[in-house]
Amino acid sequence: MSISKVRAGELLALVGAACVIVSLLVPYYEGPTTGTLTVWDTFGPAAALLLAAAAAGLCLFAATLTERSTALPVAATVWGIPLGLAGVISAIVRLLERPDHASAVCSGAWLALAGTLAILAGALQAIRDEQRSRYTPTSPAPRPRPNGGDANGGGAL
């Protein structure tokens, strides 16, 4: 486990996942007759997609942190893009479609949108920045020309 393998994309996905997890605990909607409603009060497919996006962000970070090869982190990054996009779409739907008698959108819905956007941006940055090393490989010194023979470097047969 090496923290030096974690780059900006993975950190952004981790921050996004934390925002989505916090958004699950704060109110999403407010209404005069219903009071405040959390995501658990109005659970549906959009909330399940938010959970999937948060899991993808956490998986992206954990795979990069713990794996020795690049296979699993790349796979987690590739899966993080469609799950992050699905999370963004579901967060927008939750902002636009309010449950019955809800008159205002609270901070939870906005925090979920910011978190899913961060997960998507982090996954895109991680896939763009995928490389084996930060350092350029050294190139060896050229071999000296062989002595004698013709101009092509070959000797007489």
Buried (B, 14 or more C-beta within 10 A) or exposed (E): EEEEBBBEBBBBBBBBBBBBBBBBEBBBBBBEEBEBBBBEEBEEEBBEBBBBBBBBBBBBBBBBBEBEEBEBBBBBBBBBBBBBBBBBBBBBEBBEEBBEEBEEBBEBBBBBBBBBBBBBBBBBBBBEEBEEEEEEEEEEEEEEEEEEEEEEEEEEE
